[in-house]
Amino acid sequence: MVTLVFAVVCCGVYPLVVFGISQAMFRDKANGSLIVDKDGTIHGSRLLGQQFTQDKYFITRPSDAGANGMAYDPTSSGGSNLGPTSQKLNDTIKQNIAAYITQNNLATNTPVPADAVTASASGLDPHISVANAEIQVARVARARGIPEDRVRALVKQNTTGRDLGVFGEPRVNVMTLNFALDGLAAK
């Protein structure tokens, strides 16, 4: 009888109560923080990065998540596990720096933000540093034919401050920023 009671409570009542509370109080987060347009089309999640390669978009961090070179594969989350003495990691970072400098038309001696050339631990991080976003503003504005001030305003709107005011660094959500840029273009 005790087993039956625990089965009903733990496998039925408790999950339904938690589901009901999450849907009532945290609907967006409970359903994956999806980015949805006016037509109801889902474009992604605020919590997962996607690979953007066109100049009209802000570029996310490099990703090591995925098999066979497929970046940003959510079924294969994880970093490269290469350490600071790894020659492969060193070569990859050098390649990423060169590509970033070329893509953003920077001088060869320009300091590059670390998050622009290194993958996050999950490989799915949708955020970049404010410094990384600022460097990309000119390229995105030029590719879209809009003023840099307008792009900077969108960067600021999609910047999240420190957690609880003290933890971490301010960061820009590339997913929501690129979605906002596409919305601006649609207008």
C-alpha positions as CSV (number, residue, x, y, z in Angstrom):
1,M,0.0,0.0,0.0
2,V,2.9,2.4,0.9
3,T,4.5,1.7,-2.5
4,L,1.3,2.5,-4.3
5,V,0.8,5.7,-2.3
6,F,4.4,6.8,-3.0
7,A,4.0,5.9,-6.7
8,V,0.9,8.1,-7.0
9,V,2.5,11.0,-5.1
10,C,6.0,10.9,-6.6
11,C,5.1,9.9,-10.1
12,G,1.8,11.7,-10.5
13,V,0.9,14.4,-8.0
14,Y,4.3,15.9,-7.5
15,P,5.2,16.2,-11.2
16,L,1.8,17.8,-12.0
17,V,2.2,20.3,-9.2
18,V,5.7,21.3,-10.3
19,F,4.5,21.5,-13.9
20,G,1.6,23.6,-13.0
21,I,3.7,26.0,-10.9
22,S,6.3,26.4,-13.6
23,Q,3.7,27.1,-16.3
24,A,1.9,29.6,-14.1
25,M,5.0,31.5,-12.7
26,F,7.8,30.8,-15.2
27,R,6.1,30.1,-18.5
28,D,8.9,31.4,-20.8
29,K,11.7,29.7,-18.9
30,A,9.8,26.5,-18.5
31,N,9.2,26.3,-22.2
32,G,12.8,26.9,-23.2
33,S,13.0,30.7,-23.5
34,L,12.1,30.5,-27.2
35,I,12.6,33.4,-29.6
36,V,9.3,33.6,-31.5
37,D,8.3,36.1,-34.2
38,K,4.9,37.7,-34.8
39,D,3.9,34.8,-37.0
40,G,4.7,32.2,-34.3
41,T,7.8,30.9,-36.1
42,I,10.4,29.7,-33.6
43,H,13.9,31.0,-34.4
44,G,15.9,29.5,-31.5
45,S,16.3,29.9,-27.7
46,R,17.8,32.8,-25.7
47,L,19.8,30.1,-23.9
48,L,21.5,28.4,-26.8
49,G,23.9,29.9,-29.3
50,Q,23.7,29.3,-33.0
51,Q,26.4,29.7,-35.7
52,F,26.2,32.9,-37.6
53,T,28.6,33.5,-40.5
54,Q,27.2,36.4,-42.6
55,D,28.6,39.9,-42.1
56,K,25.2,41.3,-41.3
57,Y,25.1,39.3,-38.1
58,F,27.0,39.4,-34.8
59,I,29.2,36.3,-34.6
60,T,29.0,34.2,-31.5
61,R,31.9,32.4,-29.7
62,P,33.6,29.6,-31.5
63,S,32.0,26.2,-30.6
64,D,33.5,22.8,-30.0
65,A,30.0,21.2,-29.5
66,G,29.3,18.7,-32.3
67,A,30.8,15.9,-34.2
68,N,32.5,16.1,-37.6
69,G,33.1,19.9,-37.3
70,M,29.5,20.7,-36.9
71,A,29.4,23.6,-34.4
72,Y,26.6,24.4,-32.1
73,D,25.1,20.9,-32.0
74,P,22.8,20.9,-28.9
75,T,22.9,17.1,-28.8
76,S,26.6,17.1,-28.3
77,S,27.3,19.9,-25.8
78,G,30.8,20.2,-24.5
79,G,34.2,21.8,-24.9
80,S,37.3,20.5,-26.5
81,N,39.0,19.5,-23.2
82,L,42.3,20.8,-24.6
83,G,44.6,22.2,-21.9
84,P,46.8,25.4,-21.9
85,T,49.8,23.4,-23.1
86,S,48.0,21.9,-26.1
87,Q,49.6,22.8,-29.4
88,K,46.3,22.1,-31.1
89,L,44.5,24.6,-28.9
90,N,47.3,27.2,-29.5
91,D,47.0,26.7,-33.3
92,T,43.2,26.9,-33.2
93,I,43.4,30.2,-31.2
94,K,45.9,31.7,-33.7
95,Q,43.6,30.7,-36.6
96,N,40.6,32.2,-34.8
97,I,42.5,35.5,-34.1
98,A,43.5,35.8,-37.8
99,A,39.9,35.1,-39.0
100,Y,38.4,37.5,-36.5
101,I,40.8,40.3,-37.5
102,T,40.1,39.7,-41.2
103,Q,36.4,39.5,-40.8
104,N,36.2,42.7,-38.8
105,N,38.8,44.6,-40.9
106,L,41.1,45.3,-37.9
107,A,44.7,46.1,-37.8
108,T,46.9,43.0,-37.3
109,N,48.1,44.3,-33.9
110,T,44.5,44.9,-32.5
111,P,43.9,43.2,-29.2
112,V,41.1,40.6,-29.7
113,P,38.7,39.7,-26.8
114,A,39.3,36.2,-25.5
115,D,35.7,35.2,-26.0
116,A,36.0,35.9,-29.7
117,V,38.6,33.2,-30.2
118,T,38.0,30.6,-27.5
119,A,35.0,28.3,-27.1
120,S,32.9,28.2,-24.0
121,A,32.7,25.1,-21.8
122,S,29.4,24.0,-23.2
123,G,30.1,25.1,-26.8
124,L,26.5,26.5,-26.9
125,D,26.9,29.9,-25.1
126,P,24.7,32.5,-26.7
127,H,26.6,35.4,-25.1
128,I,29.6,37.5,-26.0
129,S,31.4,40.2,-24.1
130,V,30.5,43.8,-24.6
131,A,34.0,44.4,-26.0
132,N,33.5,41.7,-28.6
133,A,30.2,43.2,-29.6
134,E,31.7,46.7,-29.9
135,I,34.3,45.5,-32.3
136,Q,31.7,43.9,-34.5
137,V,29.4,47.0,-34.6
138,A,31.1,48.6,-37.6
139,R,31.0,45.4,-39.7
140,V,27.3,44.7,-39.0
141,A,26.3,48.4,-39.6
142,R,28.2,48.5,-42.9
143,A,26.7,45.2,-44.1
144,R,23.1,46.3,-43.2
145,G,23.5,49.8,-44.4
146,I,22.4,51.3,-41.1
147,P,24.1,53.9,-38.7
148,E,26.5,52.5,-36.2
149,D,24.6,54.4,-33.4
150,R,21.5,52.4,-34.2
151,V,23.4,49.1,-34.0
152,R,25.1,50.2,-30.7
153,A,21.6,51.0,-29.3
154,L,20.5,47.5,-30.1
155,V,23.7,46.1,-28.5
156,K,22.9,48.0,-25.3
157,Q,19.3,46.8,-25.3
158,N,20.5,43.2,-25.5
159,T,23.2,43.5,-22.8
160,T,22.7,41.9,-19.5
161,G,24.5,43.2,-16.5
162,R,26.3,41.4,-13.7
163,D,24.3,38.7,-11.9
164,L,22.9,40.1,-8.7
165,G,25.0,43.2,-9.5
166,V,28.3,41.6,-8.5
167,F,28.8,38.2,-10.2
168,G,30.2,37.8,-13.7
169,E,30.7,40.4,-16.4
170,P,28.1,42.3,-18.5
171,R,27.3,40.2,-21.6
172,V,25.4,40.5,-24.9
173,N,23.0,37.9,-26.0
174,V,23.8,37.3,-29.7
175,M,20.6,35.4,-30.4
176,T,18.3,38.2,-29.3
177,L,20.5,40.9,-30.8
178,N,20.5,39.3,-34.2
179,F,16.8,38.7,-34.0
180,A,16.3,42.4,-33.2
181,L,18.5,43.3,-36.1
182,D,16.4,41.2,-38.5
183,G,13.2,42.8,-37.0
184,L,14.7,46.2,-37.7
185,A,15.4,45.2,-41.3
186,A,11.8,44.0,-41.7
187,K,10.5,47.4,-40.7
